[in-house]
Amino acid sequence: MKKFASTLNIGAIRTSNQDQVCISHLKGLDLMLVCDGMGGANAGDVASKLCKDYIEQAFIKKPSFYCDAAFFDSYCVIKSTLG
């Protein structure tokens, strides 16, 4: 059995953590994802959660998904949501 762990740091600007971590295992494949909260940018917490949720759902739907396409698609979701 594989074991994974993660730790995050709030950084020097924010008083709360804006980063997101996802660790998933499906059908013999692992997804380990860190979405950075964008260094104190406004709505960094929303952007990192949107990205994590989108890529995690893509992995759940099709564990062998094409990463580059999912990352681009998550960028489009963030851009359309946050402007």
MARRO-101528 format. One record per residue: residue in one letter; x, y, z of N, C-alpha, C, O, CB in turn. Coordinates in Angstrom, 2 decimals, padded with zeros to 5 digits. Glycine has a CB too. Example, Ala and Ser with C-alpha at 12.3 -4.5 7.8 and 13.67 -1.06 7.14 Angstrom:
2
+------+---------+---------+---------+---------+---------+---------+---------+---------+---------+---------+---------+---------+---------+---------+---------+
| type |    n.c1 |    n.c2 |    n.c3 |   ca.c1 |   ca.c2 |   ca.c3 |    c.c1 |    c.c2 |    c.c3 |    o.c1 |    o.c2 |    o.c3 |   cb.c1 |   cb.c2 |   cb.c3 |
+------+---------+---------+---------+---------+---------+---------+---------+---------+---------+---------+---------+---------+---------+---------+---------+
|    a |  013.19 | -005.69 |  007.80 |  012.30 | -004.50 |  007.80 |  013.20 | -003.30 |  007.80 |  014.24 | -003.32 |  008.46 |  011.31 | -004.47 |  009.05 |
|    s |  012.85 | -002.25 |  007.08 |  013.67 | -001.06 |  007.14 |  012.90 |  000.03 |  007.87 |  013.41 |  001.14 |  008.04 |  014.08 | -000.60 |  005.72 |
+------+---------+---------+---------+---------+---------+---------+---------+---------+---------+---------+---------+---------+---------+---------+---------+
***
This chain:
83
+------+---------+---------+---------+---------+---------+---------+---------+---------+---------+---------+---------+---------+---------+---------+---------+
| type |    n.c1 |    n.c2 |    n.c3 |   ca.c1 |   ca.c2 |   ca.c3 |    c.c1 |    c.c2 |    c.c3 |    o.c1 |    o.c2 |    o.c3 |   cb.c1 |   cb.c2 |   cb.c3 |
+------+---------+---------+---------+---------+---------+---------+---------+---------+---------+---------+---------+---------+---------+---------+---------+
|    m |  000.83 | -001.18 |  000.00 |  000.00 |  000.00 |  000.00 |  000.89 |  001.25 |  000.00 |  001.85 |  001.35 |  000.76 | -000.95 | -000.01 |  001.21 |
|    k |  000.53 |  002.19 | -000.86 |  001.25 |  003.46 | -000.93 |  000.73 |  004.39 |  000.14 | -000.45 |  004.36 |  000.50 |  001.10 |  004.10 | -002.33 |
|    k |  001.62 |  005.23 |  000.66 |  001.22 |  006.24 |  001.62 |  001.65 |  007.60 |  001.09 |  002.76 |  007.76 |  000.59 |  001.84 |  005.97 |  003.03 |
|    f |  000.77 |  008.57 |  001.20 |  001.06 |  009.92 |  000.76 |  000.75 |  010.88 |  001.90 | -000.10 |  010.61 |  002.75 |  000.24 |  010.27 | -000.51 |
|    a |  001.44 |  011.99 |  001.90 |  001.18 |  013.03 |  002.89 |  001.39 |  014.38 |  002.22 |  002.05 |  014.48 |  001.19 |  002.11 |  012.88 |  004.13 |
|    s |  000.81 |  015.39 |  002.80 |  001.00 |  016.74 |  002.26 |  001.05 |  017.73 |  003.41 |  000.55 |  017.48 |  004.50 | -000.13 |  017.10 |  001.26 |
|    t |  001.65 |  018.87 |  003.13 |  001.65 |  019.98 |  004.07 |  001.63 |  021.27 |  003.25 |  002.18 |  021.33 |  002.16 |  002.90 |  019.93 |  005.02 |
|    l |  000.99 |  022.27 |  003.78 |  000.87 |  023.54 |  003.08 |  001.30 |  024.67 |  004.02 |  001.29 |  024.52 |  005.24 | -000.59 |  023.76 |  002.58 |
|    n |  001.67 |  025.79 |  003.42 |  002.11 |  026.95 |  004.18 |  001.32 |  028.17 |  003.69 |  001.19 |  028.36 |  002.48 |  003.65 |  027.18 |  004.04 |
|    i |  000.80 |  028.97 |  004.60 | -000.02 |  030.12 |  004.19 |  000.80 |  031.23 |  003.53 |  000.23 |  032.08 |  002.85 | -000.75 |  030.68 |  005.38 |
|    g |  002.09 |  031.23 |  003.72 |  002.93 |  032.26 |  003.12 |  002.96 |  033.54 |  003.96 |  002.50 |  033.55 |  005.10 |  002.44 |  032.58 |  001.72 |
|    a |  003.51 |  034.60 |  003.39 |  003.75 |  035.83 |  004.15 |  002.64 |  036.86 |  004.01 |  002.64 |  037.84 |  004.76 |  005.04 |  036.43 |  003.71 |
|    i |  001.71 |  036.69 |  003.08 |  000.73 |  037.74 |  002.81 | -000.63 |  037.46 |  003.44 | -001.21 |  038.34 |  004.07 |  000.56 |  037.92 |  001.31 |
|    r | -001.15 |  036.26 |  003.27 | -002.51 |  035.93 |  003.73 | -002.49 |  035.38 |  005.17 | -001.47 |  034.93 |  005.67 | -003.15 |  034.89 |  002.78 |
|    t | -003.66 |  035.45 |  005.80 | -003.81 |  034.88 |  007.14 | -004.46 |  033.50 |  007.09 | -004.63 |  032.86 |  008.13 | -004.65 |  035.82 |  008.01 |
|    s | -004.81 |  033.05 |  005.90 | -005.39 |  031.71 |  005.73 | -004.76 |  031.04 |  004.52 | -004.22 |  031.70 |  003.63 | -006.95 |  031.78 |  005.59 |
|    n | -004.85 |  029.74 |  004.49 | -004.27 |  028.97 |  003.40 | -005.17 |  029.06 |  002.16 | -006.38 |  028.85 |  002.26 | -004.08 |  027.49 |  003.82 |
|    q | -004.59 |  029.38 |  001.00 | -005.35 |  029.45 | -000.25 | -005.04 |  028.28 | -001.17 | -005.59 |  028.19 | -002.26 | -005.07 |  030.76 | -000.96 |
|    d | -004.16 |  027.39 | -000.75 | -003.74 |  026.27 | -001.58 | -004.71 |  025.10 | -001.44 | -005.43 |  024.99 | -000.45 | -002.32 |  025.83 | -001.22 |
|    q | -004.71 |  024.23 | -002.44 | -005.53 |  023.02 | -002.43 | -004.66 |  021.83 | -002.79 | -003.76 |  021.94 | -003.63 | -006.74 |  023.14 | -003.43 |
|    v | -004.91 |  020.71 | -002.16 | -004.19 |  019.46 | -002.43 | -005.21 |  018.38 | -002.75 | -006.27 |  018.31 | -002.13 | -003.29 |  019.05 | -001.23 |
|    c | -004.87 |  017.54 | -003.72 | -005.72 |  016.41 | -004.07 | -004.83 |  015.18 | -004.22 | -003.84 |  015.21 | -004.94 | -006.54 |  016.69 | -005.39 |
|    i | -005.18 |  014.12 | -003.54 | -004.50 |  012.84 | -003.70 | -005.59 |  011.80 | -003.95 | -006.41 |  011.53 | -003.07 | -003.62 |  012.47 | -002.44 |
|    s | -005.59 |  011.23 | -005.15 | -006.59 |  010.23 | -005.52 | -005.92 |  009.02 | -006.15 | -004.88 |  009.14 | -006.78 | -007.63 |  010.82 | -006.49 |
|    h | -006.52 |  007.87 | -005.97 | -006.03 |  006.63 | -006.56 | -007.22 |  005.89 | -007.16 | -008.16 |  005.53 | -006.45 | -005.29 |  005.75 | -005.50 |
|    l | -007.17 |  005.65 | -008.46 | -008.23 |  004.92 | -009.15 | -007.62 |  004.01 | -010.21 | -006.74 |  004.43 | -010.96 | -009.24 |  005.89 | -009.80 |
|    k | -008.07 |  002.80 | -010.26 | -007.68 |  001.85 | -011.31 | -006.17 |  001.78 | -011.51 | -005.69 |  001.75 | -012.64 | -008.35 |  002.22 | -012.61 |
|    g | -005.43 |  001.76 | -010.41 | -003.98 |  001.63 | -010.48 | -003.23 |  002.90 | -010.83 | -002.01 |  002.88 | -011.01 | -003.64 |  000.60 | -011.47 |
|    l | -003.94 |  004.01 | -010.93 | -003.31 |  005.29 | -011.25 | -003.43 |  006.24 | -010.07 | -004.42 |  006.23 | -009.34 | -003.94 |  005.92 | -012.52 |
|    d | -002.41 |  007.06 | -009.88 | -002.41 |  008.04 | -008.80 | -002.48 |  009.44 | -009.37 | -001.85 |  009.75 | -010.38 | -001.16 |  007.88 | -007.92 |
|    l | -003.24 |  010.29 | -008.71 | -003.27 |  011.71 | -009.02 | -002.82 |  012.44 | -007.77 | -003.45 |  012.34 | -006.72 | -004.71 |  012.18 | -009.49 |
|    m | -001.73 |  013.17 | -007.88 | -001.23 |  014.00 | -006.79 | -001.12 |  015.41 | -007.33 | -000.32 |  015.68 | -008.23 |  000.15 |  013.47 | -006.25 |
|    l | -001.91 |  016.30 | -006.78 | -002.08 |  017.62 | -007.35 | -001.97 |  018.67 | -006.26 | -002.57 |  018.53 | -005.19 | -003.42 |  017.73 | -008.09 |
|    v | -001.22 |  019.73 | -006.53 | -001.16 |  020.89 | -005.65 | -001.56 |  022.10 | -006.49 | -000.96 |  022.36 | -007.53 |  000.28 |  021.08 | -005.02 |
|    c | -002.56 |  022.82 | -006.05 | -003.00 |  024.04 | -006.72 | -002.67 |  025.21 | -005.81 | -003.21 |  025.34 | -004.72 | -004.54 |  023.99 | -007.05 |
|    d | -001.78 |  026.06 | -006.28 | -001.30 |  027.18 | -005.49 | -002.33 |  028.31 | -005.49 | -003.00 |  028.55 | -006.49 |  000.04 |  027.69 | -006.04 |
|    g | -002.45 |  028.98 | -004.36 | -003.40 |  030.07 | -004.21 | -002.95 |  031.38 | -004.85 | -003.55 |  032.41 | -004.57 | -003.67 |  030.30 | -002.78 |
|    m | -001.95 |  031.38 | -005.67 | -001.50 |  032.50 | -006.48 | -000.84 |  033.62 | -005.67 | -001.00 |  034.80 | -006.00 | -002.65 |  033.06 | -007.24 |
|    g | -000.12 |  033.27 | -004.63 |  000.73 |  034.23 | -003.92 |  000.04 |  035.45 | -003.38 |  000.60 |  036.54 | -003.45 |  001.78 |  034.65 | -004.80 |
|    g | -001.15 |  035.31 | -002.86 | -001.84 |  036.43 | -002.26 | -002.72 |  037.21 | -003.21 | -003.26 |  038.25 | -002.83 | -000.86 |  037.34 | -001.67 |
|    a | -002.89 |  036.74 | -004.43 | -003.78 |  037.42 | -005.38 | -005.22 |  037.32 | -004.89 | -005.58 |  036.37 | -004.19 | -003.65 |  036.81 | -006.82 |
|    n | -006.03 |  038.30 | -005.24 | -007.44 |  038.26 | -004.85 | -008.11 |  037.01 | -005.41 | -007.89 |  036.66 | -006.57 | -008.18 |  039.52 | -005.32 |
|    a | -008.91 |  036.36 | -004.61 | -009.66 |  035.14 | -004.96 | -008.75 |  033.97 | -005.30 | -009.16 |  033.05 | -006.01 | -010.57 |  035.42 | -006.14 |
|    g | -007.53 |  033.99 | -004.80 | -006.63 |  032.85 | -005.02 | -007.17 |  031.56 | -004.45 | -006.96 |  030.48 | -005.01 | -005.28 |  033.14 | -004.42 |
|    d | -007.89 |  031.67 | -003.33 | -008.49 |  030.49 | -002.73 | -009.57 |  029.90 | -003.62 | -009.71 |  028.68 | -003.72 | -009.07 |  030.83 | -001.35 |
|    v | -010.35 |  030.77 | -004.27 | -011.40 |  030.30 | -005.18 | -010.78 |  029.66 | -006.41 | -011.22 |  028.60 | -006.85 | -012.34 |  031.48 | -005.58 |
|    a | -009.77 |  030.31 | -006.97 | -009.11 |  029.78 | -008.17 | -008.47 |  028.42 | -007.91 | -008.62 |  027.51 | -008.72 | -008.04 |  030.77 | -008.67 |
|    s | -007.77 |  028.27 | -006.79 | -007.12 |  026.99 | -006.51 | -008.14 |  025.89 | -006.27 | -007.92 |  024.75 | -006.67 | -006.19 |  027.12 | -005.31 |
|    k | -009.27 |  026.21 | -005.63 | -010.31 |  025.20 | -005.41 | -010.99 |  024.82 | -006.72 | -011.24 |  023.63 | -006.96 | -011.36 |  025.71 | -004.41 |
|    l | -011.30 |  025.80 | -007.57 | -011.90 |  025.49 | -008.87 | -010.99 |  024.56 | -009.67 | -011.45 |  023.58 | -010.26 | -012.16 |  026.79 | -009.67 |
|    c | -009.71 |  024.87 | -009.68 | -008.75 |  024.06 | -010.43 | -008.69 |  022.64 | -009.87 | -008.77 |  021.66 | -010.62 | -007.34 |  024.70 | -010.38 |
|    k | -008.56 |  022.53 | -008.55 | -008.48 |  021.21 | -007.92 | -009.74 |  020.39 | -008.19 | -009.66 |  019.22 | -008.57 | -008.27 |  021.35 | -006.42 |
|    d | -010.90 |  021.01 | -008.01 | -012.16 |  020.29 | -008.20 | -012.32 |  019.83 | -009.65 | -012.75 |  018.70 | -009.90 | -013.35 |  021.18 | -007.81 |
|    y | -011.98 |  020.69 | -010.60 | -012.15 |  020.36 | -012.01 | -011.24 |  019.20 | -012.42 | -011.68 |  018.26 | -013.07 | -011.85 |  021.59 | -012.88 |
|    i | -009.98 |  019.28 | -012.03 | -009.03 |  018.22 | -012.42 | -009.34 |  016.92 | -011.69 | -009.23 |  015.84 | -012.28 | -007.58 |  018.66 | -012.12 |
|    e | -009.73 |  017.00 | -010.43 | -010.10 |  015.80 | -009.69 | -011.31 |  015.11 | -010.33 | -011.32 |  013.89 | -010.46 | -010.41 |  016.14 | -008.22 |
|    q | -012.32 |  015.87 | -010.74 | -013.49 |  015.29 | -011.39 | -013.13 |  014.67 | -012.74 | -013.67 |  013.63 | -013.11 | -014.57 |  016.35 | -011.56 |
|    a | -012.23 |  015.32 | -013.48 | -011.77 |  014.75 | -014.76 | -011.09 |  013.41 | -014.52 | -011.27 |  012.48 | -015.30 | -010.82 |  015.73 | -015.48 |
|    f | -010.30 |  013.32 | -013.47 | -009.60 |  012.08 | -013.13 | -010.60 |  011.00 | -012.71 | -010.46 |  009.84 | -013.10 | -008.59 |  012.33 | -012.00 |
|    i | -011.60 |  011.36 | -011.93 | -012.61 |  010.39 | -011.48 | -013.40 |  009.86 | -012.67 | -013.69 |  008.66 | -012.74 | -013.56 |  011.03 | -010.45 |
|    k | -013.77 |  010.74 | -013.60 | -014.53 |  010.31 | -014.78 | -013.72 |  009.41 | -015.69 | -014.24 |  008.45 | -016.25 | -015.01 |  011.52 | -015.55 |
|    k | -012.44 |  009.74 | -015.85 | -011.57 |  008.98 | -016.75 | -010.15 |  009.03 | -016.22 | -009.40 |  009.95 | -016.55 | -011.65 |  009.54 | -018.21 |
|    p | -009.76 |  008.03 | -015.40 | -008.45 |  008.07 | -014.76 | -007.27 |  008.22 | -015.73 | -006.20 |  008.68 | -015.32 | -008.26 |  006.83 | -013.97 |
|    s | -007.44 |  007.84 | -016.97 | -006.34 |  007.96 | -017.93 | -006.45 |  009.26 | -018.73 | -005.93 |  009.36 | -019.84 | -006.32 |  006.75 | -018.88 |
|    f | -007.14 |  010.27 | -018.16 | -007.39 |  011.52 | -018.87 | -006.08 |  012.19 | -019.29 | -005.02 |  011.93 | -018.72 | -008.21 |  012.47 | -018.00 |
|    y | -006.18 |  013.03 | -020.27 | -005.02 |  013.75 | -020.79 | -004.80 |  015.00 | -019.94 | -005.63 |  015.91 | -019.96 | -005.22 |  014.13 | -022.30 |
|    c | -003.72 |  015.04 | -019.20 | -003.47 |  016.10 | -018.22 | -003.47 |  017.49 | -018.83 | -004.10 |  018.39 | -018.28 | -002.15 |  015.86 | -017.54 |
|    d | -002.78 |  017.70 | -019.94 | -002.68 |  019.03 | -020.52 | -004.07 |  019.60 | -020.83 | -004.32 |  020.78 | -020.58 | -001.83 |  019.01 | -021.78 |
|    a | -004.95 |  018.79 | -021.36 | -006.30 |  019.25 | -021.69 | -007.06 |  019.61 | -020.42 | -007.76 |  020.63 | -020.40 | -007.06 |  018.16 | -022.49 |
|    a | -006.94 |  018.83 | -019.37 | -007.64 |  019.11 | -018.12 | -007.11 |  020.38 | -017.48 | -007.89 |  021.17 | -016.93 | -007.49 |  017.93 | -017.14 |
|    f | -005.81 |  020.61 | -017.54 | -005.24 |  021.84 | -016.98 | -005.72 |  023.06 | -017.76 | -006.07 |  024.08 | -017.17 | -003.71 |  021.78 | -016.99 |
|    f | -005.74 |  022.96 | -019.08 | -006.23 |  024.07 | -019.89 | -007.71 |  024.33 | -019.62 | -008.12 |  025.48 | -019.47 | -006.02 |  023.78 | -021.39 |
|    d | -008.50 |  023.26 | -019.56 | -009.93 |  023.41 | -019.28 | -010.16 |  024.04 | -017.92 | -011.05 |  024.89 | -017.77 | -010.63 |  022.04 | -019.36 |
|    s | -009.38 |  023.65 | -016.91 | -009.55 |  024.23 | -015.58 | -009.19 |  025.72 | -015.60 | -009.82 |  026.52 | -014.92 | -008.69 |  023.49 | -014.54 |
|    y | -008.18 |  026.08 | -016.38 | -007.83 |  027.49 | -016.54 | -009.01 |  028.27 | -017.12 | -009.32 |  029.37 | -016.66 | -006.58 |  027.65 | -017.45 |
|    c | -009.67 |  027.71 | -018.12 | -010.82 |  028.36 | -018.75 | -011.97 |  028.53 | -017.75 | -012.65 |  029.55 | -017.75 | -011.30 |  027.56 | -019.96 |
|    v | -012.19 |  027.53 | -016.89 | -013.23 |  027.61 | -015.88 | -012.90 |  028.74 | -014.89 | -013.77 |  029.54 | -014.54 | -013.38 |  026.25 | -015.13 |
|    i | -011.66 |  028.80 | -014.46 | -011.24 |  029.84 | -013.52 | -011.38 |  031.22 | -014.17 | -011.92 |  032.15 | -013.56 | -009.77 |  029.61 | -013.07 |
|    k | -010.92 |  031.35 | -015.39 | -010.97 |  032.63 | -016.10 | -012.41 |  033.10 | -016.27 | -012.71 |  034.27 | -016.06 | -010.28 |  032.51 | -017.48 |
|    s | -013.30 |  032.18 | -016.64 | -014.70 |  032.59 | -016.85 | -015.40 |  032.89 | -015.52 | -016.33 |  033.70 | -015.47 | -015.47 |  031.49 | -017.61 |
|    t | -014.97 |  032.24 | -014.44 | -015.58 |  032.45 | -013.13 | -015.08 |  033.74 | -012.47 | -015.87 |  034.52 | -011.93 | -015.31 |  031.27 | -012.21 |
|    l | -013.78 |  033.94 | -012.52 | -013.18 |  035.06 | -011.82 | -012.88 |  036.27 | -012.71 | -012.61 |  037.36 | -012.21 | -011.92 |  034.62 | -011.17 |
|    g | -012.93 |  036.06 | -014.02 | -012.71 |  037.17 | -014.94 | -011.31 |  037.37 | -015.25 | -010.96 |  038.27 | -016.02 | -013.24 |  038.42 | -014.43 |
+------+---------+---------+---------+---------+---------+---------+---------+---------+---------+---------+---------+---------+---------+---------+---------+
***
